[in-house]
């Protein structure tokens, strides 16, 4: 396995882990956003620029969601009174 492939595997693994934990704490949303940036870097290095652009969009969406939750909005689908 090349270093680039290992980096891509690492990035996608982080994305799955952070995405699955988003409902627990808003910091996992930020982790997801950052792992999307890693995925984008991987895509650009591999030459798959459409994948990279989509990962950047996902990162921006997740960062906006994180910012919204940090400012007091609750996560969608979470019960009232939980964060």
PDB file of N, CA, C and O in Angstrom:
ATOM      1  N   UNK A   1       0.847  -1.169   0.000  1.00  0.00           N
ATOM      2  CA  UNK A   1       0.000   0.000   0.000  1.00  0.00           C
ATOM      3  C   UNK A   1       0.894   1.235   0.000  1.00  0.00           C
ATOM      4  O   UNK A   1       1.815   1.352   0.809  1.00  0.00           O
ATOM      5  N   UNK A   2       0.612   2.139  -0.907  1.00  0.00           N
ATOM      6  CA  UNK A   2       1.413   3.362  -0.988  1.00  0.00           C
ATOM      7  C   UNK A   2       1.032   4.318   0.136  1.00  0.00           C
ATOM      8  O   UNK A   2      -0.007   4.168   0.780  1.00  0.00           O
ATOM      9  N   UNK A   3       1.891   5.294   0.351  1.00  0.00           N
ATOM     10  CA  UNK A   3       1.618   6.302   1.369  1.00  0.00           C
ATOM     11  C   UNK A   3       0.367   7.115   1.051  1.00  0.00           C
ATOM     12  O   UNK A   3      -0.397   7.476   1.946  1.00  0.00           O
ATOM     13  N   UNK A   4       0.168   7.398  -0.233  1.00  0.00           N
ATOM     14  CA  UNK A   4      -1.005   8.159  -0.647  1.00  0.00           C
ATOM     15  C   UNK A   4      -2.284   7.368  -0.378  1.00  0.00           C
ATOM     16  O   UNK A   4      -3.269   7.929   0.101  1.00  0.00           O
ATOM     17  N   UNK A   5      -2.276   6.078  -0.681  1.00  0.00           N
ATOM     18  CA  UNK A   5      -3.436   5.233  -0.415  1.00  0.00           C
ATOM     19  C   UNK A   5      -3.707   5.143   1.076  1.00  0.00           C
ATOM     20  O   UNK A   5      -4.862   5.183   1.498  1.00  0.00           O
ATOM     21  N   UNK A   6      -2.662   5.024   1.876  1.00  0.00           N
ATOM     22  CA  UNK A   6      -2.828   4.964   3.331  1.00  0.00           C
ATOM     23  C   UNK A   6      -3.415   6.269   3.860  1.00  0.00           C
ATOM     24  O   UNK A   6      -4.269   6.250   4.747  1.00  0.00           O
ATOM     25  N   UNK A   7      -2.965   7.401   3.324  1.00  0.00           N
ATOM     26  CA  UNK A   7      -3.506   8.690   3.731  1.00  0.00           C
ATOM     27  C   UNK A   7      -4.990   8.783   3.372  1.00  0.00           C
ATOM     28  O   UNK A   7      -5.788   9.268   4.175  1.00  0.00           O
ATOM     29  N   UNK A   8      -5.363   8.329   2.187  1.00  0.00           N
ATOM     30  CA  UNK A   8      -6.767   8.330   1.776  1.00  0.00           C
ATOM     31  C   UNK A   8      -7.619   7.444   2.662  1.00  0.00           C
ATOM     32  O   UNK A   8      -8.734   7.815   3.030  1.00  0.00           O
ATOM     33  N   UNK A   9      -7.105   6.286   3.006  1.00  0.00           N
ATOM     34  CA  UNK A   9      -7.818   5.382   3.913  1.00  0.00           C
ATOM     35  C   UNK A   9      -7.993   6.027   5.284  1.00  0.00           C
ATOM     36  O   UNK A   9      -9.062   5.931   5.887  1.00  0.00           O
ATOM     37  N   UNK A  10      -6.958   6.675   5.770  1.00  0.00           N
ATOM     38  CA  UNK A  10      -7.014   7.379   7.046  1.00  0.00           C
ATOM     39  C   UNK A  10      -8.073   8.476   7.012  1.00  0.00           C
ATOM     40  O   UNK A  10      -8.870   8.599   7.943  1.00  0.00           O
ATOM     41  N   UNK A  11      -8.086   9.269   5.947  1.00  0.00           N
ATOM     42  CA  UNK A  11      -9.031  10.384   5.823  1.00  0.00           C
ATOM     43  C   UNK A  11     -10.471   9.877   5.801  1.00  0.00           C
ATOM     44  O   UNK A  11     -11.325  10.411   6.508  1.00  0.00           O
ATOM     45  N   UNK A  12     -10.742   8.864   5.005  1.00  0.00           N
ATOM     46  CA  UNK A  12     -12.105   8.352   4.893  1.00  0.00           C
ATOM     47  C   UNK A  12     -12.539   7.655   6.192  1.00  0.00           C
ATOM     48  O   UNK A  12     -13.700   7.756   6.590  1.00  0.00           O
ATOM     49  N   UNK A  13     -11.629   6.965   6.840  1.00  0.00           N
ATOM     50  CA  UNK A  13     -11.947   6.338   8.116  1.00  0.00           C
ATOM     51  C   UNK A  13     -12.329   7.383   9.156  1.00  0.00           C
ATOM     52  O   UNK A  13     -13.300   7.207   9.892  1.00  0.00           O
ATOM     53  N   UNK A  14     -11.562   8.476   9.216  1.00  0.00           N
ATOM     54  CA  UNK A  14     -11.911   9.562  10.129  1.00  0.00           C
ATOM     55  C   UNK A  14     -13.272  10.155   9.794  1.00  0.00           C
ATOM     56  O   UNK A  14     -14.058  10.457  10.693  1.00  0.00           O
ATOM     57  N   UNK A  15     -13.553  10.321   8.512  1.00  0.00           N
ATOM     58  CA  UNK A  15     -14.841  10.873   8.111  1.00  0.00           C
ATOM     59  C   UNK A  15     -15.990  10.003   8.619  1.00  0.00           C
ATOM     60  O   UNK A  15     -16.969  10.522   9.156  1.00  0.00           O
ATOM     61  N   UNK A  16     -15.881   8.700   8.456  1.00  0.00           N
ATOM     62  CA  UNK A  16     -16.942   7.783   8.893  1.00  0.00           C
ATOM     63  C   UNK A  16     -17.099   7.823  10.413  1.00  0.00           C
ATOM     64  O   UNK A  16     -18.218   7.865  10.925  1.00  0.00           O
ATOM     65  N   UNK A  17     -15.988   7.809  11.123  1.00  0.00           N
ATOM     66  CA  UNK A  17     -16.040   7.828  12.590  1.00  0.00           C
ATOM     67  C   UNK A  17     -16.677   9.119  13.095  1.00  0.00           C
ATOM     68  O   UNK A  17     -17.603   9.084  13.905  1.00  0.00           O
ATOM     69  N   UNK A  18     -16.181  10.258  12.615  1.00  0.00           N
ATOM     70  CA  UNK A  18     -16.720  11.536  13.082  1.00  0.00           C
ATOM     71  C   UNK A  18     -18.181  11.713  12.678  1.00  0.00           C
ATOM     72  O   UNK A  18     -18.979  12.241  13.453  1.00  0.00           O
ATOM     73  N   UNK A  19     -18.533  11.279  11.480  1.00  0.00           N
ATOM     74  CA  UNK A  19     -19.927  11.404  11.033  1.00  0.00           C
ATOM     75  C   UNK A  19     -20.850  10.594  11.936  1.00  0.00           C
ATOM     76  O   UNK A  19     -21.939  11.048  12.286  1.00  0.00           O
ATOM     77  N   UNK A  20     -20.415   9.400  12.311  1.00  0.00           N
ATOM     78  CA  UNK A  20     -21.262   8.551  13.150  1.00  0.00           C
ATOM     79  C   UNK A  20     -21.390   9.084  14.576  1.00  0.00           C
ATOM     80  O   UNK A  20     -22.321   8.710  15.289  1.00  0.00           O
ATOM     81  N   UNK A  21     -20.479   9.944  15.000  1.00  0.00           N
ATOM     82  CA  UNK A  21     -20.506  10.485  16.365  1.00  0.00           C
ATOM     83  C   UNK A  21     -21.046  11.906  16.449  1.00  0.00           C
ATOM     84  O   UNK A  21     -21.085  12.483  17.536  1.00  0.00           O
ATOM     85  N   UNK A  22     -21.463  12.480  15.327  1.00  0.00           N
ATOM     86  CA  UNK A  22     -21.913  13.877  15.320  1.00  0.00           C
ATOM     87  C   UNK A  22     -23.021  14.167  16.320  1.00  0.00           C
ATOM     88  O   UNK A  22     -23.074  15.258  16.887  1.00  0.00           O
ATOM     89  N   UNK A  23     -23.904  13.204  16.540  1.00  0.00           N
ATOM     90  CA  UNK A  23     -25.035  13.432  17.447  1.00  0.00           C
ATOM     91  C   UNK A  23     -24.612  13.532  18.912  1.00  0.00           C
ATOM     92  O   UNK A  23     -25.391  13.996  19.745  1.00  0.00           O
ATOM     93  N   UNK A  24     -23.410  13.111  19.232  1.00  0.00           N
ATOM     94  CA  UNK A  24     -22.942  13.127  20.626  1.00  0.00           C
ATOM     95  C   UNK A  24     -22.408  14.479  21.077  1.00  0.00           C
ATOM     96  O   UNK A  24     -22.613  14.886  22.220  1.00  0.00           O
ATOM     97  N   UNK A  25     -21.727  15.165  20.180  1.00  0.00           N
ATOM     98  CA  UNK A  25     -21.110  16.433  20.557  1.00  0.00           C
ATOM     99  C   UNK A  25     -20.805  17.222  19.292  1.00  0.00           C
ATOM    100  O   UNK A  25     -20.438  16.645  18.268  1.00  0.00           O
ATOM    101  N   UNK A  26     -20.956  18.527  19.362  1.00  0.00           N
ATOM    102  CA  UNK A  26     -20.725  19.346  18.165  1.00  0.00           C
ATOM    103  C   UNK A  26     -19.266  19.321  17.707  1.00  0.00           C
ATOM    104  O   UNK A  26     -18.983  19.605  16.543  1.00  0.00           O
ATOM    105  N   UNK A  27     -18.349  18.990  18.595  1.00  0.00           N
ATOM    106  CA  UNK A  27     -16.939  18.941  18.190  1.00  0.00           C
ATOM    107  C   UNK A  27     -16.676  17.825  17.174  1.00  0.00           C
ATOM    108  O   UNK A  27     -15.721  17.900  16.400  1.00  0.00           O
ATOM    109  N   UNK A  28     -17.521  16.793  17.178  1.00  0.00           N
ATOM    110  CA  UNK A  28     -17.373  15.746  16.168  1.00  0.00           C
ATOM    111  C   UNK A  28     -17.758  16.269  14.784  1.00  0.00           C
ATOM    112  O   UNK A  28     -17.266  15.768  13.772  1.00  0.00           O
ATOM    113  N   UNK A  29     -18.634  17.273  14.737  1.00  0.00           N
ATOM    114  CA  UNK A  29     -18.973  17.899  13.453  1.00  0.00           C
ATOM    115  C   UNK A  29     -17.743  18.613  12.900  1.00  0.00           C
ATOM    116  O   UNK A  29     -17.446  18.530  11.708  1.00  0.00           O
ATOM    117  N   UNK A  30     -17.036  19.311  13.779  1.00  0.00           N
ATOM    118  CA  UNK A  30     -15.806  19.980  13.338  1.00  0.00           C
ATOM    119  C   UNK A  30     -14.766  18.943  12.901  1.00  0.00           C
ATOM    120  O   UNK A  30     -14.059  19.153  11.915  1.00  0.00           O
ATOM    121  N   UNK A  31     -14.670  17.841  13.619  1.00  0.00           N
ATOM    122  CA  UNK A  31     -13.765  16.761  13.214  1.00  0.00           C
ATOM    123  C   UNK A  31     -14.119  16.215  11.842  1.00  0.00           C
ATOM    124  O   UNK A  31     -13.238  15.915  11.037  1.00  0.00           O
ATOM    125  N   UNK A  32     -15.423  16.087  11.578  1.00  0.00           N
ATOM    126  CA  UNK A  32     -15.869  15.634  10.261  1.00  0.00           C
ATOM    127  C   UNK A  32     -15.454  16.637   9.190  1.00  0.00           C
ATOM    128  O   UNK A  32     -14.977  16.250   8.123  1.00  0.00           O
ATOM    129  N   UNK A  33     -15.636  17.927   9.475  1.00  0.00           N
ATOM    130  CA  UNK A  33     -15.250  18.965   8.511  1.00  0.00           C
ATOM    131  C   UNK A  33     -13.758  18.886   8.204  1.00  0.00           C
ATOM    132  O   UNK A  33     -13.353  18.979   7.046  1.00  0.00           O
ATOM    133  N   UNK A  34     -12.952  18.716   9.229  1.00  0.00           N
ATOM    134  CA  UNK A  34     -11.498  18.646   9.023  1.00  0.00           C
ATOM    135  C   UNK A  34     -11.112  17.379   8.263  1.00  0.00           C
ATOM    136  O   UNK A  34     -10.220  17.414   7.415  1.00  0.00           O
ATOM    137  N   UNK A  35     -11.773  16.267   8.557  1.00  0.00           N
ATOM    138  CA  UNK A  35     -11.455  15.033   7.837  1.00  0.00           C
ATOM    139  C   UNK A  35     -11.881  15.131   6.373  1.00  0.00           C
ATOM    140  O   UNK A  35     -11.270  14.501   5.509  1.00  0.00           O
ATOM    141  N   UNK A  36     -12.923  15.917   6.087  1.00  0.00           N
ATOM    142  CA  UNK A  36     -13.300  16.158   4.687  1.00  0.00           C
ATOM    143  C   UNK A  36     -12.195  16.928   3.963  1.00  0.00           C
ATOM    144  O   UNK A  36     -11.942  16.693   2.782  1.00  0.00           O
ATOM    145  N   UNK A  37     -11.547  17.836   4.667  1.00  0.00           N
ATOM    146  CA  UNK A  37     -10.414  18.557   4.071  1.00  0.00           C
ATOM    147  C   UNK A  37      -9.288  17.573   3.766  1.00  0.00           C
ATOM    148  O   UNK A  37      -8.660  17.659   2.711  1.00  0.00           O
ATOM    149  N   UNK A  38      -9.027  16.635   4.685  1.00  0.00           N
ATOM    150  CA  UNK A  38      -8.020  15.602   4.416  1.00  0.00           C
ATOM    151  C   UNK A  38      -8.409  14.796   3.177  1.00  0.00           C
ATOM    152  O   UNK A  38      -7.561  14.498   2.336  1.00  0.00           O
ATOM    153  N   UNK A  39      -9.688  14.446   3.067  1.00  0.00           N
ATOM    154  CA  UNK A  39     -10.166  13.713   1.901  1.00  0.00           C
ATOM    155  C   UNK A  39      -9.984  14.513   0.625  1.00  0.00           C
ATOM    156  O   UNK A  39      -9.649  13.957  -0.422  1.00  0.00           O
ATOM    157  N   UNK A  40     -10.205  15.815   0.711  1.00  0.00           N
ATOM    158  CA  UNK A  40     -10.015  16.677  -0.454  1.00  0.00           C
ATOM    159  C   UNK A  40      -8.548  16.725  -0.860  1.00  0.00           C
ATOM    160  O   UNK A  40      -8.219  16.648  -2.044  1.00  0.00           O
ATOM    161  N   UNK A  41      -7.682  16.851   0.116  1.00  0.00           N
ATOM    162  CA  UNK A  41      -6.237  16.851  -0.177  1.00  0.00           C
ATOM    163  C   UNK A  41      -5.847  15.545  -0.863  1.00  0.00           C
ATOM    164  O   UNK A  41      -5.100  15.543  -1.841  1.00  0.00           O
ATOM    165  N   UNK A  42      -6.359  14.441  -0.338  1.00  0.00           N
ATOM    166  CA  UNK A  42      -6.085  13.138  -0.947  1.00  0.00           C
ATOM    167  C   UNK A  42      -6.543  13.115  -2.405  1.00  0.00           C
ATOM    168  O   UNK A  42      -5.812  12.667  -3.288  1.00  0.00           O
ATOM    169  N   UNK A  43      -7.754  13.599  -2.642  1.00  0.00           N
ATOM    170  CA  UNK A  43      -8.283  13.595  -4.004  1.00  0.00           C
ATOM    171  C   UNK A  43      -7.448  14.420  -4.959  1.00  0.00           C
ATOM    172  O   UNK A  43      -7.178  13.996  -6.083  1.00  0.00           O
ATOM    173  N   UNK A  44      -7.034  15.610  -4.513  1.00  0.00           N
ATOM    174  CA  UNK A  44      -6.184  16.443  -5.367  1.00  0.00           C
ATOM    175  C   UNK A  44      -4.855  15.764  -5.642  1.00  0.00           C
ATOM    176  O   UNK A  44      -4.374  15.791  -6.775  1.00  0.00           O
ATOM    177  N   UNK A  45      -4.251  15.156  -4.631  1.00  0.00           N
ATOM    178  CA  UNK A  45      -2.970  14.475  -4.826  1.00  0.00           C
ATOM    179  C   UNK A  45      -3.103  13.275  -5.755  1.00  0.00           C
ATOM    180  O   UNK A  45      -2.175  12.944  -6.493  1.00  0.00           O
ATOM    181  N   UNK A  46      -4.263  12.627  -5.712  1.00  0.00           N
ATOM    182  CA  UNK A  46      -4.498  11.471  -6.557  1.00  0.00           C
ATOM    183  C   UNK A  46      -4.873  11.876  -7.975  1.00  0.00           C
ATOM    184  O   UNK A  46      -4.733  11.084  -8.907  1.00  0.00           O
ATOM    185  N   UNK A  47      -5.347  13.099  -8.141  1.00  0.00           N
ATOM    186  CA  UNK A  47      -5.755  13.564  -9.454  1.00  0.00           C
ATOM    187  C   UNK A  47      -7.251  13.487  -9.693  1.00  0.00           C
ATOM    188  O   UNK A  47      -7.709  13.679 -10.819  1.00  0.00           O
ATOM    189  N   UNK A  48      -8.012  13.212  -8.655  1.00  0.00           N
ATOM    190  CA  UNK A  48      -9.466  13.119  -8.770  1.00  0.00           C
ATOM    191  C   UNK A  48     -10.086  14.430  -8.294  1.00  0.00           C
ATOM    192  O   UNK A  48     -10.679  14.492  -7.217  1.00  0.00           O
ATOM    193  N   UNK A  49      -9.942  15.479  -9.110  1.00  0.00           N
ATOM    194  CA  UNK A  49     -10.363  16.800  -8.678  1.00  0.00           C
ATOM    195  C   UNK A  49     -11.865  16.932  -8.441  1.00  0.00           C
ATOM    196  O   UNK A  49     -12.245  17.706  -7.563  1.00  0.00           O
ATOM    197  N   UNK A  50     -12.770  16.214  -9.179  1.00  0.00           N
ATOM    198  CA  UNK A  50     -14.200  16.354  -8.839  1.00  0.00           C
ATOM    199  C   UNK A  50     -14.492  15.867  -7.412  1.00  0.00           C
ATOM    200  O   UNK A  50     -15.282  16.480  -6.694  1.00  0.00           O
ATOM    201  N   UNK A  51     -13.861  14.777  -7.013  1.00  0.00           N
ATOM    202  CA  UNK A  51     -13.992  14.274  -5.645  1.00  0.00           C
ATOM    203  C   UNK A  51     -13.481  15.325  -4.659  1.00  0.00           C
ATOM    204  O   UNK A  51     -14.099  15.564  -3.621  1.00  0.00           O
ATOM    205  N   UNK A  52     -12.373  15.934  -4.982  1.00  0.00           N
ATOM    206  CA  UNK A  52     -11.780  16.940  -4.099  1.00  0.00           C
ATOM    207  C   UNK A  52     -12.695  18.139  -3.908  1.00  0.00           C
ATOM    208  O   UNK A  52     -12.848  18.638  -2.793  1.00  0.00           O
ATOM    209  N   UNK A  53     -13.292  18.592  -4.975  1.00  0.00           N
ATOM    210  CA  UNK A  53     -14.198  19.739  -4.893  1.00  0.00           C
ATOM    211  C   UNK A  53     -15.412  19.392  -4.036  1.00  0.00           C
ATOM    212  O   UNK A  53     -15.827  20.200  -3.205  1.00  0.00           O
ATOM    213  N   UNK A  54     -15.981  18.215  -4.222  1.00  0.00           N
ATOM    214  CA  UNK A  54     -17.128  17.803  -3.409  1.00  0.00           C
ATOM    215  C   UNK A  54     -16.760  17.681  -1.938  1.00  0.00           C
ATOM    216  O   UNK A  54     -17.557  18.032  -1.067  1.00  0.00           O
ATOM    217  N   UNK A  55     -15.580  17.193  -1.659  1.00  0.00           N
ATOM    218  CA  UNK A  55     -15.138  17.097  -0.262  1.00  0.00           C
ATOM    219  C   UNK A  55     -14.985  18.486   0.359  1.00  0.00           C
ATOM    220  O   UNK A  55     -15.293  18.678   1.535  1.00  0.00           O
ATOM    221  N   UNK A  56     -14.514  19.446  -0.425  1.00  0.00           N
ATOM    222  CA  UNK A  56     -14.424  20.821   0.084  1.00  0.00           C
ATOM    223  C   UNK A  56     -15.812  21.386   0.382  1.00  0.00           C
ATOM    224  O   UNK A  56     -15.996  22.097   1.370  1.00  0.00           O
ATOM    225  N   UNK A  57     -16.784  21.071  -0.469  1.00  0.00           N
ATOM    226  CA  UNK A  57     -18.159  21.519  -0.229  1.00  0.00           C
ATOM    227  C   UNK A  57     -18.697  20.888   1.051  1.00  0.00           C
ATOM    228  O   UNK A  57     -19.292  21.578   1.879  1.00  0.00           O
ATOM    229  N   UNK A  58     -18.490  19.571   1.220  1.00  0.00           N
ATOM    230  CA  UNK A  58     -18.925  18.891   2.444  1.00  0.00           C
ATOM    231  C   UNK A  58     -18.265  19.519   3.666  1.00  0.00           C
ATOM    232  O   UNK A  58     -18.901  19.680   4.708  1.00  0.00           O
ATOM    233  N   UNK A  59     -17.010  19.865   3.538  1.00  0.00           N
ATOM    234  CA  UNK A  59     -16.301  20.489   4.652  1.00  0.00           C
ATOM    235  C   UNK A  59     -16.931  21.829   5.014  1.00  0.00           C
ATOM    236  O   UNK A  59     -17.105  22.135   6.194  1.00  0.00           O
ATOM    237  N   UNK A  60     -17.270  22.622   4.013  1.00  0.00           N
ATOM    238  CA  UNK A  60     -17.891  23.920   4.267  1.00  0.00           C
ATOM    239  C   UNK A  60     -19.269  23.756   4.907  1.00  0.00           C
ATOM    240  O   UNK A  60     -19.623  24.505   5.817  1.00  0.00           O
ATOM    241  N   UNK A  61     -20.047  22.783   4.435  1.00  0.00           N
ATOM    242  CA  UNK A  61     -21.370  22.524   5.015  1.00  0.00           C
ATOM    243  C   UNK A  61     -21.231  22.094   6.471  1.00  0.00           C
ATOM    244  O   UNK A  61     -21.964  22.574   7.336  1.00  0.00           O
ATOM    245  N   UNK A  62     -20.296  21.195   6.742  1.00  0.00           N
ATOM    246  CA  UNK A  62     -20.096  20.719   8.111  1.00  0.00           C
ATOM    247  C   UNK A  62     -19.585  21.841   9.011  1.00  0.00           C
ATOM    248  O   UNK A  62     -20.010  21.948  10.161  1.00  0.00           O
ATOM    249  N   UNK A  63     -18.687  22.673   8.508  1.00  0.00           N
ATOM    250  CA  UNK A  63     -18.183  23.794   9.318  1.00  0.00           C
ATOM    251  C   UNK A  63     -19.310  24.764   9.649  1.00  0.00           C
ATOM    252  O   UNK A  63     -19.356  25.304  10.754  1.00  0.00           O
ATOM    253  N   UNK A  64     -20.220  24.991   8.702  1.00  0.00           N
ATOM    254  CA  UNK A  64     -21.366  25.855   8.958  1.00  0.00           C
ATOM    255  C   UNK A  64     -22.280  25.231  10.014  1.00  0.00           C
ATOM    256  O   UNK A  64     -22.778  25.928  10.899  1.00  0.00           O
ATOM    257  N   UNK A  65     -22.497  23.923   9.920  1.00  0.00           N
ATOM    258  CA  UNK A  65     -23.306  23.232  10.931  1.00  0.00           C
ATOM    259  C   UNK A  65     -22.647  23.322  12.301  1.00  0.00           C
ATOM    260  O   UNK A  65     -23.327  23.539  13.304  1.00  0.00           O
ATOM    261  N   UNK A  66     -21.329  23.158  12.350  1.00  0.00           N
ATOM    262  CA  UNK A  66     -20.630  23.247  13.627  1.00  0.00           C
ATOM    263  C   UNK A  66     -20.787  24.653  14.208  1.00  0.00           C
ATOM    264  O   UNK A  66     -21.076  24.808  15.395  1.00  0.00           O
ATOM    265  N   UNK A  67     -20.599  25.664  13.378  1.00  0.00           N
ATOM    266  CA  UNK A  67     -20.720  27.047  13.835  1.00  0.00           C
ATOM    267  C   UNK A  67     -22.136  27.300  14.366  1.00  0.00           C
ATOM    268  O   UNK A  67     -22.309  27.948  15.398  1.00  0.00           O
ATOM    269  N   UNK A  68     -23.136  26.790  13.661  1.00  0.00           N
ATOM    270  CA  UNK A  68     -24.518  26.979  14.103  1.00  0.00           C
ATOM    271  C   UNK A  68     -24.773  26.317  15.456  1.00  0.00           C
ATOM    272  O   UNK A  68     -25.445  26.892  16.312  1.00  0.00           O
ATOM    273  N   UNK A  69     -24.242  25.118  15.650  1.00  0.00           N
ATOM    274  CA  UNK A  69     -24.454  24.432  16.926  1.00  0.00           C
ATOM    275  C   UNK A  69     -23.688  25.101  18.052  1.00  0.00           C
ATOM    276  O   UNK A  69     -24.147  25.100  19.194  1.00  0.00           O
ATOM    277  N   UNK A  70     -22.544  25.665  17.755  1.00  0.00           N
ATOM    278  CA  UNK A  70     -21.766  26.360  18.791  1.00  0.00           C
ATOM    279  C   UNK A  70     -22.448  27.650  19.221  1.00  0.00           C
ATOM    280  O   UNK A  70     -22.232  28.123  20.337  1.00  0.00           O
ATOM    281  N   UNK A  71     -23.262  28.217  18.355  1.00  0.00           N
ATOM    282  CA  UNK A  71     -23.957  29.465  18.668  1.00  0.00           C
ATOM    283  C   UNK A  71     -25.297  29.213  19.343  1.00  0.00           C
ATOM    284  O   UNK A  71     -26.083  30.145  19.514  1.00  0.00           O
ATOM    285  N   UNK A  72     -25.571  27.976  19.729  1.00  0.00           N
ATOM    286  CA  UNK A  72     -26.764  27.680  20.497  1.00  0.00           C
ATOM    287  C   UNK A  72     -27.839  26.895  19.811  1.00  0.00           C
ATOM    288  O   UNK A  72     -28.784  26.457  20.467  1.00  0.00           O
ATOM    289  N   UNK A  73     -27.740  26.697  18.518  1.00  0.00           N
ATOM    290  CA  UNK A  73     -28.730  25.871  17.828  1.00  0.00           C
ATOM    291  C   UNK A  73     -28.477  24.416  18.190  1.00  0.00           C
ATOM    292  O   UNK A  73     -27.336  24.008  18.407  1.00  0.00           O
ATOM    293  N   UNK A  74     -29.543  23.644  18.252  1.00  0.00           N
ATOM    294  CA  UNK A  74     -29.352  22.215  18.543  1.00  0.00           C
ATOM    295  C   UNK A  74     -29.156  21.446  17.247  1.00  0.00           C
ATOM    296  O   UNK A  74     -29.525  21.919  16.172  1.00  0.00           O
ATOM    297  N   UNK A  75     -28.579  20.272  17.352  1.00  0.00           N
ATOM    298  CA  UNK A  75     -28.389  19.430  16.189  1.00  0.00           C
ATOM    299  C   UNK A  75     -29.738  18.898  15.746  1.00  0.00           C
ATOM    300  O   UNK A  75     -30.582  18.588  16.587  1.00  0.00           O
ATOM    301  N   UNK A  76     -29.962  18.783  14.437  1.00  0.00           N
ATOM    302  CA  UNK A  76     -31.233  18.220  13.982  1.00  0.00           C
ATOM    303  C   UNK A  76     -31.368  16.785  14.471  1.00  0.00           C
ATOM    304  O   UNK A  76     -30.412  16.011  14.430  1.00  0.00           O
ATOM    305  N   UNK A  77     -32.559  16.439  14.931  1.00  0.00           N
ATOM    306  CA  UNK A  77     -32.809  15.067  15.376  1.00  0.00           C
ATOM    307  C   UNK A  77     -32.424  14.787  16.809  1.00  0.00           C
ATOM    308  O   UNK A  77     -32.570  13.652  17.262  1.00  0.00           O
ATOM    309  N   UNK A  78     -31.935  15.780  17.551  1.00  0.00           N
ATOM    310  CA  UNK A  78     -31.601  15.552  18.950  1.00  0.00           C
ATOM    311  C   UNK A  78     -32.782  15.988  19.826  1.00  0.00           C
ATOM    312  O   UNK A  78     -33.455  16.972  19.518  1.00  0.00           O
ATOM    313  N   UNK A  79     -33.028  15.261  20.905  1.00  0.00           N
ATOM    314  CA  UNK A  79     -34.134  15.622  21.788  1.00  0.00           C
ATOM    315  C   UNK A  79     -33.913  16.976  22.442  1.00  0.00           C
ATOM    316  O   UNK A  79     -32.778  17.421  22.614  1.00  0.00           O
ATOM    317  N   UNK A  80     -34.987  17.610  22.796  1.00  0.00           N
ATOM    318  CA  UNK A  80     -34.895  18.913  23.477  1.00  0.00           C
ATOM    319  C   UNK A  80     -34.159  18.736  24.798  1.00  0.00           C
ATOM    320  O   UNK A  80     -34.361  17.751  25.508  1.00  0.00           O
ATOM    321  N   UNK A  81     -33.314  19.690  25.115  1.00  0.00           N
ATOM    322  CA  UNK A  81     -32.557  19.644  26.363  1.00  0.00           C
ATOM    323  C   UNK A  81     -31.230  18.936  26.264  1.00  0.00           C
ATOM    324  O   UNK A  81     -30.479  18.912  27.239  1.00  0.00           O
ATOM    325  N   UNK A  82     -30.910  18.351  25.107  1.00  0.00           N
ATOM    326  CA  UNK A  82     -29.600  17.704  24.949  1.00  0.00           C
ATOM    327  C   UNK A  82     -28.771  18.495  23.974  1.00  0.00           C
ATOM    328  O   UNK A  82     -29.305  19.276  23.187  1.00  0.00           O
ATOM    329  N   UNK A  83     -27.463  18.303  24.019  1.00  0.00           N
ATOM    330  CA  UNK A  83     -26.598  19.046  23.103  1.00  0.00           C
ATOM    331  C   UNK A  83     -25.668  18.166  22.370  1.00  0.00           C
ATOM    332  O   UNK A  83     -24.874  18.645  21.561  1.00  0.00           O
TER     333      UNK A  83
END
